[in-house]
Amino acid sequence: GWYDYRDLNRVGEAMIYVRDRLKSVGEVVDIEPRTNWSLSDLPTYSAITEYLNNIEKLRSALSVPIETPVSGLLLNYEEANDIERILESLDSLVINIMKAYIYAGEFYAGEV
C-alpha cells in the first residue's frame, strides 16, 4: 500500500488528539501537526522530518513501555505501523493515568 495524503492527515489528527489528551493529564507537548495535506501535495524532506519529530516529542512526554517502538528516519510501512503503535500506547497510558486519579478525596478507605 501507499502512505498518502489521507494517512498524513489522519495521523496528524491523531497526533493532535494525543497531544490534547496528554495536556489533560498535565503533559504539555508543543506540536502543531499538519492536517491539510491534499492529493497534489508532495511531502518534502523537511515536512516528513517535522512529522517524525512530532511523533518523537509525543513519545518522549511519558515513560512508555519498553516494547513501544521508536520512530526512525524513514517513512516506510514498518515506520508507519510503529507510529500507530506509539500513538496507541500513549493513549493507553493517558487512560491509565486518568483511572489512577483519587476521585473520593481519600487516600485510604474509611479515612474520614
SEZANU-985363 format. One record per atom (N, C-alpha, C): residue in one letter; atom name; x, y, z. Coordinates in nm, 4 decimals. Example, Ala and Ser with C-alpha at 12.3 -4.5 7.8 and 13.67 -1.06 7.14 Angstrom:
BEGIN
+---------+-------+----------+----------+----------+
: residuo : atomo :       xx :       yy :       zz :
+---------+-------+----------+----------+----------+
:       a :     N :   1.3190 :  -0.5690 :   0.7800 :
:       a :    CA :   1.2300 :  -0.4500 :   0.7800 :
:       a :     C :   1.3200 :  -0.3300 :   0.7800 :
:       s :     N :   1.2850 :  -0.2250 :   0.7080 :
:       s :    CA :   1.3670 :  -0.1060 :   0.7140 :
:       s :     C :   1.2900 :   0.0030 :   0.7870 :
+---------+-------+----------+----------+----------+
//
This chain:
BEGIN
+---------+-------+----------+----------+----------+
: residuo : atomo :       xx :       yy :       zz :
+---------+-------+----------+----------+----------+
:       g :     N :   0.0796 :  -0.1177 :   0.0000 :
:       g :    CA :   0.0000 :   0.0000 :   0.0000 :
:       g :     C :   0.0848 :   0.1254 :   0.0000 :
:       w :     N :   0.0184 :   0.2337 :  -0.0195 :
:       w :    CA :   0.0825 :   0.3650 :  -0.0238 :
:       w :     C :   0.0471 :   0.4445 :   0.0995 :
:       y :     N :   0.1408 :   0.5225 :   0.1446 :
:       y :    CA :   0.1190 :   0.6179 :   0.2526 :
:       y :     C :   0.0952 :   0.7511 :   0.1836 :
:       d :     N :  -0.0309 :   0.7928 :   0.1796 :
:       d :    CA :  -0.0613 :   0.9129 :   0.1027 :
:       d :     C :  -0.1142 :   1.0252 :   0.1909 :
:       y :     N :  -0.1669 :   1.1271 :   0.1269 :
:       y :    CA :  -0.2120 :   1.2463 :   0.1982 :
:       y :     C :  -0.3198 :   1.2139 :   0.3016 :
:       r :     N :  -0.4048 :   1.1148 :   0.2731 :
:       r :    CA :  -0.5093 :   1.0768 :   0.3697 :
:       r :     C :  -0.4482 :   1.0221 :   0.4978 :
:       d :     N :  -0.3417 :   0.9420 :   0.4832 :
:       d :    CA :  -0.2723 :   0.8889 :   0.6008 :
:       d :     C :  -0.2038 :   1.0004 :   0.6785 :
:       l :     N :  -0.1391 :   1.0925 :   0.6080 :
:       l :    CA :  -0.0732 :   1.2050 :   0.6747 :
:       l :     C :  -0.1739 :   1.2889 :   0.7529 :
:       n :     N :  -0.2906 :   1.3134 :   0.6942 :
:       n :    CA :  -0.3949 :   1.3905 :   0.7635 :
:       n :     C :  -0.4512 :   1.3134 :   0.8827 :
:       r :     N :  -0.4788 :   1.1858 :   0.8643 :
:       r :    CA :  -0.5355 :   1.1033 :   0.9714 :
:       r :     C :  -0.4408 :   1.0959 :   1.0898 :
:       v :     N :  -0.3127 :   1.0710 :   1.0626 :
:       v :    CA :  -0.2146 :   1.0609 :   1.1703 :
:       v :     C :  -0.1894 :   1.1986 :   1.2315 :
:       g :     N :  -0.1907 :   1.3041 :   1.1509 :
:       g :    CA :  -0.1786 :   1.4394 :   1.2055 :
:       g :     C :  -0.2911 :   1.4693 :   1.3034 :
:       e :     N :  -0.4128 :   1.4305 :   1.2678 :
:       e :    CA :  -0.5264 :   1.4491 :   1.3583 :
:       e :     C :  -0.5119 :   1.3632 :   1.4834 :
:       a :     N :  -0.4597 :   1.2419 :   1.4674 :
:       a :    CA :  -0.4360 :   1.1554 :   1.5839 :
:       a :     C :  -0.3298 :   1.2158 :   1.6757 :
:       m :     N :  -0.2280 :   1.2794 :   1.6175 :
:       m :    CA :  -0.1262 :   1.3461 :   1.6991 :
:       m :     C :  -0.1884 :   1.4589 :   1.7805 :
:       i :     N :  -0.2773 :   1.5356 :   1.7195 :
:       i :    CA :  -0.3451 :   1.6438 :   1.7913 :
:       i :     C :  -0.4302 :   1.5860 :   1.9044 :
:       y :     N :  -0.5005 :   1.4778 :   1.8755 :
:       y :    CA :  -0.5830 :   1.4123 :   1.9772 :
:       y :     C :  -0.4974 :   1.3676 :   2.0959 :
:       v :     N :  -0.3856 :   1.3007 :   2.0684 :
:       v :    CA :  -0.2977 :   1.2531 :   2.1760 :
:       v :     C :  -0.2339 :   1.3717 :   2.2481 :
:       r :     N :  -0.1930 :   1.4734 :   2.1741 :
:       r :    CA :  -0.1371 :   1.5948 :   2.2362 :
:       r :     C :  -0.2349 :   1.6543 :   2.3362 :
:       d :     N :  -0.3619 :   1.6647 :   2.2959 :
:       d :    CA :  -0.4641 :   1.7222 :   2.3837 :
:       d :     C :  -0.4936 :   1.6307 :   2.5021 :
:       r :     N :  -0.4909 :   1.5005 :   2.4800 :
:       r :    CA :  -0.5116 :   1.4052 :   2.5903 :
:       r :     C :  -0.3966 :   1.4149 :   2.6899 :
:       l :     N :  -0.2747 :   1.4278 :   2.6415 :
:       l :    CA :  -0.1598 :   1.4444 :   2.7305 :
:       l :     C :  -0.1732 :   1.5734 :   2.8121 :
:       k :     N :  -0.2172 :   1.6787 :   2.7486 :
:       k :    CA :  -0.2360 :   1.8060 :   2.8185 :
:       k :     C :  -0.3377 :   1.7911 :   2.9305 :
:       s :     N :  -0.4394 :   1.7090 :   2.9105 :
:       s :    CA :  -0.5430 :   1.6902 :   3.0128 :
:       s :     C :  -0.4894 :   1.6230 :   3.1387 :
:       v :     N :  -0.3724 :   1.5576 :   3.1279 :
:       v :    CA :  -0.3110 :   1.4965 :   3.2466 :
:       v :     C :  -0.1824 :   1.5690 :   3.2858 :
:       g :     N :  -0.1667 :   1.6916 :   3.2355 :
:       g :    CA :  -0.0564 :   1.7758 :   3.2789 :
:       g :     C :   0.0714 :   1.7683 :   3.1981 :
:       e :     N :   0.0712 :   1.6994 :   3.0860 :
:       e :    CA :   0.1900 :   1.6901 :   2.9997 :
:       e :     C :   0.1698 :   1.7761 :   2.8759 :
:       v :     N :   0.2408 :   1.8860 :   2.8665 :
:       v :    CA :   0.2266 :   1.9771 :   2.7531 :
:       v :     C :   0.3334 :   1.9441 :   2.6493 :
:       v :     N :   0.2878 :   1.9145 :   2.5292 :
:       v :    CA :   0.3774 :   1.8841 :   2.4168 :
:       v :     C :   0.3517 :   1.9891 :   2.3100 :
:       d :     N :   0.4562 :   2.0621 :   2.2753 :
:       d :    CA :   0.4444 :   2.1727 :   2.1812 :
:       d :     C :   0.4604 :   2.1232 :   2.0374 :
:       i :     N :   0.3483 :   2.0803 :   1.9796 :
:       i :    CA :   0.3472 :   2.0390 :   1.8388 :
:       i :     C :   0.2233 :   2.0961 :   1.7716 :
:       e :     N :   0.2337 :   2.1207 :   1.6434 :
:       e :    CA :   0.1210 :   2.1630 :   1.5597 :
:       e :     C :   0.1275 :   2.0838 :   1.4294 :
:       p :     N :   0.0845 :   1.9575 :   1.4340 :
:       p :    CA :   0.0933 :   1.8756 :   1.3129 :
:       p :     C :   0.0056 :   1.9290 :   1.1993 :
:       r :     N :   0.0527 :   1.9086 :   1.0818 :
:       r :    CA :  -0.0225 :   1.9498 :   0.9633 :
:       r :     C :  -0.1349 :   1.8492 :   0.9386 :
:       t :     N :  -0.2537 :   1.8993 :   0.9088 :
:       t :    CA :  -0.3690 :   1.8125 :   0.8822 :
:       t :     C :  -0.4429 :   1.8531 :   0.7546 :
:       n :     N :  -0.3757 :   1.9295 :   0.6686 :
:       n :    CA :  -0.4421 :   1.9773 :   0.5467 :
:       n :     C :  -0.3701 :   1.9314 :   0.4196 :
:       w :     N :  -0.3126 :   1.8128 :   0.4231 :
:       w :    CA :  -0.2468 :   1.7588 :   0.3043 :
:       w :     C :  -0.3518 :   1.7329 :   0.1975 :
:       s :     N :  -0.3156 :   1.7520 :   0.0716 :
:       s :    CA :  -0.4057 :   1.7225 :  -0.0396 :
:       s :     C :  -0.3361 :   1.6295 :  -0.1388 :
:       l :     N :  -0.4128 :   1.5792 :  -0.2307 :
:       l :    CA :  -0.3619 :   1.4858 :  -0.3308 :
:       l :     C :  -0.2436 :   1.5432 :  -0.4069 :
:       s :     N :  -0.2443 :   1.6723 :  -0.4307 :
:       s :    CA :  -0.1387 :   1.7343 :  -0.5106 :
:       s :     C :  -0.0127 :   1.7686 :  -0.4296 :
:       d :     N :  -0.0180 :   1.7559 :  -0.2967 :
:       d :    CA :   0.0986 :   1.7877 :  -0.2139 :
:       d :     C :   0.2037 :   1.6777 :  -0.2214 :
:       l :     N :   0.3276 :   1.7192 :  -0.2376 :
:       l :    CA :   0.4395 :   1.6268 :  -0.2318 :
:       l :     C :   0.5162 :   1.6553 :  -0.1029 :
:       p :     N :   0.5183 :   1.5601 :  -0.0105 :
:       p :    CA :   0.5880 :   1.5833 :   0.1157 :
:       p :     C :   0.7376 :   1.6040 :   0.0932 :
:       t :     N :   0.7887 :   1.7127 :   0.1434 :
:       t :    CA :   0.9312 :   1.7407 :   0.1335 :
:       t :     C :   1.0038 :   1.6697 :   0.2472 :
:       y :     N :   1.1341 :   1.6653 :   0.2348 :
:       y :    CA :   1.2162 :   1.6055 :   0.3409 :
:       y :     C :   1.1911 :   1.6770 :   0.4734 :
:       s :     N :   1.1863 :   1.8099 :   0.4711 :
:       s :    CA :   1.1658 :   1.8854 :   0.5952 :
:       s :     C :   1.0269 :   1.8613 :   0.6536 :
:       a :     N :   0.9259 :   1.8449 :   0.5685 :
:       a :    CA :   0.7899 :   1.8181 :   0.6179 :
:       a :     C :   0.7827 :   1.6810 :   0.6849 :
:       i :     N :   0.8458 :   1.5812 :   0.6247 :
:       i :    CA :   0.8455 :   1.4469 :   0.6847 :
:       i :     C :   0.9310 :   1.4448 :   0.8110 :
:       t :     N :   1.0405 :   1.5185 :   0.8114 :
:       t :    CA :   1.1237 :   1.5282 :   0.9318 :
:       t :     C :   1.0435 :   1.5880 :   1.0464 :
:       e :     N :   0.9682 :   1.6941 :   1.0176 :
:       e :    CA :   0.8820 :   1.7567 :   1.1197 :
:       e :     C :   0.7760 :   1.6582 :   1.1681 :
:       y :     N :   0.7165 :   1.5855 :   1.0763 :
:       y :    CA :   0.6149 :   1.4844 :   1.1066 :
:       y :     C :   0.6710 :   1.3812 :   1.2043 :
:       l :     N :   0.7904 :   1.3294 :   1.1745 :
:       l :    CA :   0.8531 :   1.2295 :   1.2607 :
:       l :     C :   0.8998 :   1.2909 :   1.3931 :
:       n :     N :   0.9460 :   1.4149 :   1.3902 :
:       n :    CA :   0.9846 :   1.4831 :   1.5150 :
:       n :     C :   0.8644 :   1.5018 :   1.6066 :
:       n :     N :   0.7481 :   1.5319 :   1.5489 :
:       n :    CA :   0.6269 :   1.5442 :   1.6303 :
:       n :     C :   0.5955 :   1.4139 :   1.7021 :
:       i :     N :   0.6111 :   1.3030 :   1.6322 :
:       i :    CA :   0.5875 :   1.1721 :   1.6947 :
:       i :     C :   0.6848 :   1.1514 :   1.8105 :
:       e :     N :   0.8105 :   1.1835 :   1.7902 :
:       e :    CA :   0.9104 :   1.1649 :   1.8964 :
:       e :     C :   0.8847 :   1.2561 :   2.0158 :
:       k :     N :   0.8389 :   1.3782 :   1.9904 :
:       k :    CA :   0.8041 :   1.4684 :   2.1011 :
:       k :     C :   0.6894 :   1.4102 :   2.1832 :
:       l :     N :   0.5901 :   1.3565 :   2.1153 :
:       l :    CA :   0.4796 :   1.2925 :   2.1869 :
:       l :     C :   0.5290 :   1.1724 :   2.2660 :
:       r :     N :   0.6092 :   1.0893 :   2.2009 :
:       r :    CA :   0.6583 :   0.9670 :   2.2646 :
:       r :     C :   0.7409 :   0.9972 :   2.3891 :
:       s :     N :   0.8153 :   1.1063 :   2.3862 :
:       s :    CA :   0.9025 :   1.1376 :   2.4988 :
:       s :     C :   0.8292 :   1.2069 :   2.6140 :
:       a :     N :   0.7002 :   1.2355 :   2.5971 :
:       a :    CA :   0.6242 :   1.3038 :   2.7019 :
:       a :     C :   0.6010 :   1.2152 :   2.8243 :
:       l :     N :   0.5927 :   1.0859 :   2.8046 :
:       l :    CA :   0.5686 :   0.9917 :   2.9144 :
:       l :     C :   0.6687 :   0.8775 :   2.9063 :
:       s :     N :   0.6862 :   0.8096 :   3.0164 :
:       s :    CA :   0.7678 :   0.6875 :   3.0146 :
:       s :     C :   0.6823 :   0.5774 :   2.9539 :
:       v :     N :   0.7188 :   0.5372 :   2.8362 :
:       v :    CA :   0.6399 :   0.4369 :   2.7638 :
:       v :     C :   0.6951 :   0.2971 :   2.7905 :
:       p :     N :   0.6120 :   0.1951 :   2.7732 :
:       p :    CA :   0.6614 :   0.0580 :   2.7896 :
:       p :     C :   0.7779 :   0.0293 :   2.6954 :
:       i :     N :   0.8649 :  -0.0595 :   2.7376 :
:       i :    CA :   0.9866 :  -0.0916 :   2.6623 :
:       i :     C :   0.9561 :  -0.1387 :   2.5200 :
:       e :     N :   0.8415 :  -0.2031 :   2.5019 :
:       e :    CA :   0.8091 :  -0.2559 :   2.3691 :
:       e :     C :   0.7533 :  -0.1494 :   2.2741 :
:       t :     N :   0.7340 :  -0.0272 :   2.3230 :
:       t :    CA :   0.6851 :   0.0804 :   2.2365 :
:       t :     C :   0.7934 :   0.1154 :   2.1349 :
:       p :     N :   0.7598 :   0.1130 :   2.0071 :
:       p :    CA :   0.8606 :   0.1407 :   1.9037 :
:       p :     C :   0.9167 :   0.2827 :   1.9129 :
:       v :     N :   1.0308 :   0.2994 :   1.8541 :
:       v :    CA :   1.0930 :   0.4304 :   1.8376 :
:       v :     C :   1.0794 :   0.4647 :   1.6906 :
:       s :     N :   1.0326 :   0.5866 :   1.6610 :
:       s :    CA :   1.0215 :   0.6214 :   1.5191 :
:       s :     C :   1.1606 :   0.6488 :   1.4642 :
:       g :     N :   1.1804 :   0.6125 :   1.3387 :
:       g :    CA :   1.3110 :   0.6264 :   1.2763 :
:       g :     C :   1.3159 :   0.7431 :   1.1800 :
:       l :     N :   1.4044 :   0.7321 :   1.0852 :
:       l :    CA :   1.4244 :   0.8404 :   0.9895 :
:       l :     C :   1.3542 :   0.8170 :   0.8568 :
:       l :     N :   1.3038 :   0.6972 :   0.8364 :
:       l :    CA :   1.2371 :   0.6649 :   0.7109 :
:       l :     C :   1.0883 :   0.6507 :   0.7345 :
:       l :     N :   1.0111 :   0.6754 :   0.6328 :
:       l :    CA :   0.8672 :   0.6576 :   0.6444 :
:       l :     C :   0.8248 :   0.5449 :   0.5511 :
:       n :     N :   0.8605 :   0.4226 :   0.5921 :
:       n :    CA :   0.8184 :   0.3044 :   0.5172 :
:       n :     C :   0.7000 :   0.2407 :   0.5897 :
:       y :     N :   0.6529 :   0.1260 :   0.5445 :
:       y :    CA :   0.5338 :   0.0663 :   0.6043 :
:       y :     C :   0.5587 :   0.0256 :   0.7496 :
:       e :     N :   0.6813 :  -0.0184 :   0.7827 :
:       e :    CA :   0.7107 :  -0.0549 :   0.9206 :
:       e :     C :   0.7068 :   0.0684 :   1.0111 :
:       e :     N :   0.7655 :   0.1770 :   0.9631 :
:       e :    CA :   0.7648 :   0.3035 :   1.0373 :
:       e :     C :   0.6220 :   0.3545 :   1.0553 :
:       a :     N :   0.5418 :   0.3445 :   0.9520 :
:       a :    CA :   0.4025 :   0.3885 :   0.9608 :
:       a :     C :   0.3278 :   0.3081 :   1.0665 :
:       n :     N :   0.3501 :   0.1773 :   1.0704 :
:       n :    CA :   0.2876 :   0.0934 :   1.1728 :
:       n :     C :   0.3395 :   0.1275 :   1.3118 :
:       d :     N :   0.4688 :   0.1578 :   1.3228 :
:       d :    CA :   0.5268 :   0.1967 :   1.4515 :
:       d :     C :   0.4649 :   0.3264 :   1.5021 :
:       i :     N :   0.4408 :   0.4212 :   1.4136 :
:       i :    CA :   0.3781 :   0.5474 :   1.4517 :
:       i :     C :   0.2409 :   0.5212 :   1.5122 :
:       e :     N :   0.1643 :   0.4346 :   1.4489 :
:       e :    CA :   0.0319 :   0.3985 :   1.5010 :
:       e :     C :   0.0447 :   0.3355 :   1.6402 :
:       r :     N :   0.1430 :   0.2478 :   1.6575 :
:       r :    CA :   0.1638 :   0.1825 :   1.7881 :
:       r :     C :   0.2032 :   0.2828 :   1.8961 :
:       i :     N :   0.2872 :   0.3796 :   1.8607 :
:       i :    CA :   0.3287 :   0.4823 :   1.9559 :
:       i :     C :   0.2070 :   0.5626 :   2.0024 :
:       l :     N :   0.1248 :   0.6065 :   1.9098 :
:       l :    CA :   0.0067 :   0.6845 :   1.9448 :
:       l :     C :  -0.0912 :   0.6032 :   2.0283 :
:       e :     N :  -0.1084 :   0.4775 :   1.9933 :
:       e :    CA :  -0.1971 :   0.3897 :   2.0694 :
:       e :     C :  -0.1451 :   0.3686 :   2.2115 :
:       s :     N :  -0.0154 :   0.3481 :   2.2254 :
:       s :    CA :   0.0455 :   0.3288 :   2.3567 :
:       s :     C :   0.0284 :   0.4530 :   2.4438 :
:       l :     N :   0.0506 :   0.5707 :   2.3863 :
:       l :    CA :   0.0350 :   0.6945 :   2.4616 :
:       l :     C :  -0.1091 :   0.7148 :   2.5071 :
:       d :     N :  -0.2035 :   0.6853 :   2.4194 :
:       d :    CA :  -0.3439 :   0.6994 :   2.4581 :
:       d :     C :  -0.3781 :   0.6039 :   2.5721 :
:       s :     N :  -0.3267 :   0.4818 :   2.5674 :
:       s :    CA :  -0.3498 :   0.3858 :   2.6757 :
:       s :     C :  -0.2905 :   0.4351 :   2.8071 :
:       l :     N :  -0.1722 :   0.4954 :   2.8001 :
:       l :    CA :  -0.1099 :   0.5490 :   2.9213 :
:       l :     C :  -0.1929 :   0.6632 :   2.9803 :
:       v :     N :  -0.2462 :   0.7492 :   2.8950 :
:       v :    CA :  -0.3309 :   0.8585 :   2.9438 :
:       v :     C :  -0.4551 :   0.8010 :   3.0126 :
:       i :     N :  -0.5154 :   0.7001 :   2.9533 :
:       i :    CA :  -0.6321 :   0.6352 :   3.0147 :
:       i :     C :  -0.5952 :   0.5819 :   3.1522 :
:       n :     N :  -0.4796 :   0.5160 :   3.1634 :
:       n :    CA :  -0.4371 :   0.4629 :   3.2924 :
:       n :     C :  -0.4104 :   0.5728 :   3.3945 :
:       i :     N :  -0.3527 :   0.6831 :   3.3505 :
:       i :    CA :  -0.3289 :   0.7966 :   3.4411 :
:       i :     C :  -0.4619 :   0.8488 :   3.4934 :
:       m :     N :  -0.5583 :   0.8628 :   3.4049 :
:       m :    CA :  -0.6888 :   0.9147 :   3.4452 :
:       m :     C :  -0.7593 :   0.8191 :   3.5416 :
:       k :     N :  -0.7430 :   0.6897 :   3.5211 :
:       k :    CA :  -0.8036 :   0.5917 :   3.6111 :
:       k :     C :  -0.7392 :   0.5948 :   3.7491 :
:       a :     N :  -0.6141 :   0.6407 :   3.7556 :
:       a :    CA :  -0.5412 :   0.6406 :   3.8824 :
:       a :     C :  -0.5736 :   0.7605 :   3.9702 :
:       y :     N :  -0.6452 :   0.8581 :   3.9183 :
:       y :    CA :  -0.6813 :   0.9738 :   3.9998 :
:       y :     C :  -0.7633 :   0.9287 :   4.1206 :
:       i :     N :  -0.7465 :   0.9980 :   4.2313 :
:       i :    CA :  -0.8250 :   0.9695 :   4.3511 :
:       i :     C :  -0.9512 :   1.0551 :   4.3429 :
:       y :     N :  -1.0630 :   0.9886 :   4.3185 :
:       y :    CA :  -1.1877 :   1.0606 :   4.2985 :
:       y :     C :  -1.2623 :   1.0867 :   4.4293 :
:       a :     N :  -1.2446 :   1.0013 :   4.5286 :
:       a :    CA :  -1.3227 :   1.0121 :   4.6514 :
:       a :     C :  -1.2654 :   1.1149 :   4.7479 :
:       g :     N :  -1.1472 :   1.1634 :   4.7225 :
:       g :    CA :  -1.0856 :   1.2578 :   4.8153 :
:       g :     C :  -1.0191 :   1.1903 :   4.9332 :
:       e :     N :  -1.0061 :   1.0598 :   4.9280 :
:       e :    CA :  -0.9418 :   0.9838 :   5.0348 :
:       e :     C :  -0.8257 :   0.9034 :   4.9765 :
:       f :     N :  -0.7217 :   0.8871 :   5.0551 :
:       f :    CA :  -0.6132 :   0.8010 :   5.0144 :
:       f :     C :  -0.6372 :   0.6581 :   5.0591 :
:       y :     N :  -0.7064 :   0.6430 :   5.1712 :
:       y :    CA :  -0.7329 :   0.5105 :   5.2259 :
:       y :     C :  -0.8823 :   0.4981 :   5.2542 :
:       a :     N :  -0.9349 :   0.3787 :   5.2374 :
:       a :    CA :  -1.0761 :   0.3547 :   5.2663 :
:       a :     C :  -1.1054 :   0.3831 :   5.4130 :
:       g :     N :  -1.2115 :   0.4532 :   5.4399 :
:       g :    CA :  -1.2513 :   0.4829 :   5.5779 :
:       g :     C :  -1.1664 :   0.5909 :   5.6435 :
:       e :     N :  -1.0903 :   0.6661 :   5.5679 :
:       e :    CA :  -1.0003 :   0.7662 :   5.6231 :
:       e :     C :  -1.0763 :   0.8774 :   5.6957 :
:       v :     N :  -1.1903 :   0.9138 :   5.6435 :
:       v :    CA :  -1.2667 :   1.0252 :   5.7024 :
:       v :     C :  -1.3633 :   0.9752 :   5.8050 :
+---------+-------+----------+----------+----------+
//
